[in-house]
């Protein structure tokens, strides 16, 4: 049992106390110290639900240096590099690297992760590794696994069968990569198949959609319609949708209505897509961002994700979602109060809605006591300072604690 004193909950202007007992929130409100065996003074720091990273590729992390340089920086050359080298990876190596990536994410305050795993591999090596790892770390982090056909559900021989086999083996979501298929018809077919498989196996959908600057890449509308038609909009996600930034406004306006009506979720991966997109442009140079602000204004669920950590598609990344948040807020023109005051939703609650953990995710009495303590006093303060996480608690268990930074300076300020 522990009592966390002087916690600043999001959207509040005064502190409160949080009593944790038997791994749950026993009481949220003013408490006396006698109610807790251990008393921790949070000194007015911001308390938030854990961060969610709804889109990363843990089977790819830290492969950039070993797979050779992606000299063009394009998506397709990244895929080519991965295709040429992935057979050299064993399950043990994949797990070892993934654990390193997971540690970085956990120390950044993330407790919910959705990882896409390449299943265009007859041996399904990466999938087997991630299934094992998911079980091994379940007390530290919740991991969802996406059956992702990196080289195409139909462009890769046997891809459709491998995706279905991955679902049978325990993957949580089914994916597609329609803009990579050889023809638009194959792309549409892959989206429809993903939805069909999701319904058949009662799984979620998370498709890589329109990760290109091509304004004629419009698979997100196919996904939204199919999900709406089958009644699984809230369990369906379109990741990337970079082409949306190149659509003409008349078409985009029509699309927004479908996206809202369908209830699907959208994920933006700003750091990676800013790096990958616009590579075929001279100037003006597009930056690969989807229409975040417009979707936010329409009430469409949008969230942000890391996507890559040091792989053939993106040489940087460290799993710290505050850097991703900062990037999308600048690139998406979100630096006005109505967005900044809800900034953390985009890496917490909105991501949770995408991953569907339910009402138990939130800081409420009788829910599992999972939360983070941020070195800030508000969403705005956290955004402006890219504030770090001082403590992460999962089901009442402290995963880590950091000391608040201190400084020595001769400046008389």
N, C-alpha and C positions, 0 to 999 in steps of 0.2 A: 504494500500500500504506500502511495506517495502523494504528497500534496504539493502542487505547483502554484506558488503564490504570485500575484501581480502579473498575470498574463494579459496581454493586449490581444483580444480576438479581433478578427478583421471586421472593419466597418463600425467599430466601437470607439468611443472617445474616453473611456475609462477602463481601468484594469479590473480583472476578476480573478478568482481562484479556480483551480481544477483539481478535483480529488479523483485519483485513479485507484481502483480496488479490483483485484482479481482480473486484471487485464482490461477493465472497462472504465468508461467515464462514470464514476459513481455520483458525482455532483459537480455542477458548474455554477459557481456563484461564490459569494463570500463565505469562507470557511474558517474555522479556528484551527490553530496549529495542532491541537490535540487529536484532530481527526486523521492525521497522516503520520505513519511511522517515520517517513523521511520527508523533510520539507526542503523544497528547492525554490529559491527566490528568482523569478525570471526578470525582475527589475523593469517591467513594462515592455519587454520585447514582444514582437508580433508572433502569435501562435496561429498556425495554418494547418489545414489538412495536408498530408504528404503530397509531394509533387508526383505527377504522372507523366511518363514518357511513352506516348502511345505509338511511337514509330521509331524503331532502331533496328539495326542488323547486327546482332551479337555474334553471328557466325563469321562476320567480315572484319571485326575490329582488329586493329593493329596488324593488318596485312599489307599496308601501303608500301612499306620498305621492302618486303620480300616478294611482292608481285610486280615490281618494276614501275617506272614512272608513267603516269597517264599524261603524256606530253601535250595533248590537245586540251585536256581538261573537260572533255565532253562526256555525257552520259554513256553514249554508245561505245566509246573507247574504254571507259571504265568497265563496262560489261565484257568487252573483248578480253581485257587483261585478266579479269576474274575467271572467265571461261577457260583461258589457256592454262591457268595455274591452280584452280581449286582442287583438282584431283590429288595434289601433293599434300593436302592437309589431312591429318588423322583426327579422329574424334577427340583424342586426348589434347592435341594441340589446340583445337577449336575451343574446348572447354577451358583450357588454361588461359587463353587470350580473353575469352568471354568473362571469366572471373575477374580479370584485371579491369575490364570495362565496367562490369557490374560494381566493383568497389568504388570506382570514380563516380558512378551515378548515385550510389548509396550515400557517399560522403557529400553529395550535392543536395541531398534531401529527397531523392526519388525512392518511392516504395512500390510503385506500380509501373510495370514495363511491358510493352507489347513488342516482341521481336519478330521481324520477318526472317524466315529461314529458307534459303534456296533449296528447292526440292527437284530442280532439274539436274539430278544426279542419280543414276541407277542404283547406287548403294545407299542413298539417303543418309550420308555420313553426318552432315550438319544437323539434320533433323534428329537423328538418334542422340547426338551430343547434347542438343538443347533439351530434349525430353528428359535426359538424365539430370542435367543441370537444374532444370525447373524443380525437380523433386528434391535435389540436394540443398537448395537455398530457399525452400518455401517458407521457412521461419523468418527469413530476412526480407524477402521481397516477393511480390506476386508477379509471376511472369505468364503472359499469354503468348502462344506460339502461332504464327501465321504460316500456312503452307503457301510459299511464294515461288512461282515459276519464273525465276530470274531471266531465263533465256526464252521465255514464251511458252504459254500453255499448248500452242499448236505449232509455233516455229521450231520448238524443240521436240524431236521425235519421242513420242510416249509421254509428253508433258502432262497431258490430261490425266492419264492413268496414275502418274506419280503424285499429282496433287490429291487425287482421291485416296490413294494409299496413305498419304500423310495424314489425312483426316481420320482414317480408320485407326492409325497408330496413336492418335491423341492430340493432333494439332487443334487449336481452339478456333481458328479463323481460316477462311479460304481467300486466296488472292488471285490477281491477274495482272498482266502488264500489257494492256491492249495497244498502246502506242508503239510498242516494240515488235508486235506481230508483223509479218510480212505484208499483209494487206489490211485495209480497213474492215473488210468482211470478217477476216480472222479475228480482228480485235473485238468486234461486236460479239462474235461467237464466244470468245473467251469470257467476256463480261457476263453474258447470259449463262454460261456454264458455271461460273463462280456462284452466281445467285442460286442456280439449280442445285448445286452441291450443298450450299449452305442450308437450304430448305430440307434437302434429303437427310442430312446428318445433324440438323439442329445446331448449326454453327453460325458464327458471325462472319461478315464479309469485310475485308479491308484491301481494296484494290489500288495499286499504283495507277493513277489516272492522269493522262495528259501531261506527263513530265517532259515537256518540250515547249519550244517557242512557236510551234506551228499553230496558227490560229484556226486551222481546219481540224485539229485534233479535238474531238468533241465527245469523247467516250463517257465523260462524267454524266451527260444527260441520259445516256443509255443505262448507266448504273442506277441513277436516281429513279428512272421510270421503272426498271425491273424490280428494284427494291420496294417501291411504292406498290406496284402491281401484286407482289407476293406478300405484302404486309410485313416486311422486315426492315423498314426504313431506319428505326432506331438502332438496329443491330448492324447497320451497314455504314461503311466509311470510305470516302474517297481521299486518298493521300496525294499530296503535291499539287495537282491541278494547275500547274504553271501556265499552261496555254490560256487559262482564263484571263491572264493579264494582257493577252494579245487579242482577245475577242473584240469585235466591234460592239459598241454600247447597246445597240438595238437587240442583238442576240443575247448579250449578257443580261439585260433587263428581263427578257423572257426566261432565261435559264434560272434566274434567282427565284422566280415564282415556283418552278418545278422543284428546285432544291429545298425550298421551305416546305412545300406541300408534302414532299416525300419523307421529310424528317431525318434525312441522312446526316452524318457527321463529316466534317472536313478537317484535314490535318495539313498544316503548313510546316515545311522544313526549311526555314529561311537561310540558315548559314550554308547548307549544302547547295540549295538551288540558286542562291546568289553566286556561288562559285561555279556551278555547272552551266547555268543558262546564259544566253547572250553570247555564246562562244562563236556563233556564226555571224554575229552582227559587227558592223563597223561602229558608226554612231548615227543616231542615238542607240545606245546599248541597253537592251532589256535586262532586267535583274531577276527574272524568274519567280516573282512573287505572285501568288494568287490574289483575288480581290477580297482581302481580309476584312477591310473596313466595311465594304458594302454588305458582306454576309453577316458581319457582326450587327450592323444596323437593321438587317432583316430578321434578326432573331434566329439565324441559323447557327447551330453549334459548331464553333471553330476552336481548334486548339493547336498548340505548337509542339514540335518534337525535334530531337537532336538528329536523328537519322543515321549519321555516320560518325565513327571515331577512327581516324587514321586508316582509311581503306582506299581502294583504287578510285573511289569517286570523290573523296574529300580528305585532304591530308591532315586536317586539324580536328578539333572537337575533343571535349573532355567530359561530356556527360553533364555539365553544369547548365541547367535549363535557364538560369538567369541570363546567360549570355545569348541564348536563343531568343529569349523574351526581348532583350534589348535590341537585337538585330531586327526582329519583325516589327517592333514598335516604331523604329526609325524608318525602315523601308516601307511600311504600310501606312505611314502618315497617321499614326494613332496617338501622337503626343498632344492630346487635349484631355481635359479633366475627366470627361465621361468614360474614356477608355483607360487612362492611367489609374484611376481610382478602383478599377476592377482588373488590374493587370494580372494579378496572380491567378485569377480564374482560368486564364489561358494555358497555364501549366499545372493546374490542379483540378478544380471542379469540372471544367469543360473536358479535360482529358479523361476524368473519371466517368463522365457521361458517355464518352466514346467507348470506353472499355467496359462499361456496364457493371461496376461492382455493387451498385445499389445504394440504398439509404444508409447502410452500415458504414459507408466511407466517411460520413460527415461527423464533425465534432458535436455530438449530442449525448445527453445522458443515456446510459445503458448501451451505447454503441461501443465497439472495440476501441480501446484507447490508443489510436495511432495518430500522431501529429508531429509537426516540426516546429522548432523555435528559430525564428529568423532574426538576424541582427539589424532590425529596423522597427519602426513603430506604425507603419502603414504601407499599403500597396505602393503608393507614390514613392515613399522613402526607399522601399525595397527595389523598385524599378530604377530610380535615379542613381542609386549607389551599387547596383548589382549586388545586393546584400547577400552575404553568405549565411549558411545554416549553422547555428550553434549547437543544436541538439536534434536528434531524430529518435522518436519513440514509436515502437510498433507493438500493438497488443499489450501495452503497459511495460514492455521491456525497452530499456534504453539501448539503442544501437550504437550511438556515439555521442560524445559531448566535446565541444571545443570551447576554449577560453575566449571571451570577448577580447579583440585586439587592444593592446595598450601601446602608447607611444611616449617617447621622451623627446622634448623639443625645447630649444631655448627661446622660441618665439613667444612674445608677450601678447597673446591673443585672448 
